[in-house]
Amino acid sequence: MTEFNIIPLDQVDKAWVDQLLDQVFGPDRASRTIYRVREGLDPLPALSFAALDDQDYLVGSIQCWPVALTDPDGLAYPMILVGPVGVAPDHQDQGIGRALMASVFGALGVGEKLPLVLLGDPEYYGTRFGFSADRTGGWTLPGPYEQHRLLALVRPDLPIPERGMLGPWRMI
């Protein structure tokens, strides 16, 4: 089991992060639909983290992005897009991904009102973190994806539209 430290992602060379994500998701990762959702955005520094091993090598990263669900009437509902969550293949199943997610939850603080959304494995993110597709069935993305993998973590008292398109959130 590798020892690792979680630090803010902006303290790590962006080229290292790109190299890690290419290794985990493949060099064609930028052509995926989820990249269109966050097109032109920068990750949120306070919610993006890196995992370094005991020799200060990057072994994992998580990024969060400001996105919005725009309903059919054009009203935008801000959300936080979680991902990519990437862990080096030779460091998987060591708790790094869970520690990165815990860092995001810790940085959000108690009582966070913005929904979290991600495109990922329902069993992993549902069982471990409470994400589900219960409220995302009428949401769409700007390109191909598997609907059952569009997951959200939304407080039950938070009103969000049943239908809408997920895309970049830009405050004017």
Secondary structure, DSSP 8 states (H G I E B T S, - for coil): ---EEEEEGGGS-HHHHHHHHHHHH-TTGGGSHHHHHTTT----GGG-EEEEETTS-EEEEEEEEEEEEE-TTS-EEEEEEEEEEEE-GGGTTSSHHHHHHHHHHHHH-TT--S-EEEES-HHHHHHHH--BSTTTTEEE-SS---GGGEEEE--TT----SEEEEEE----
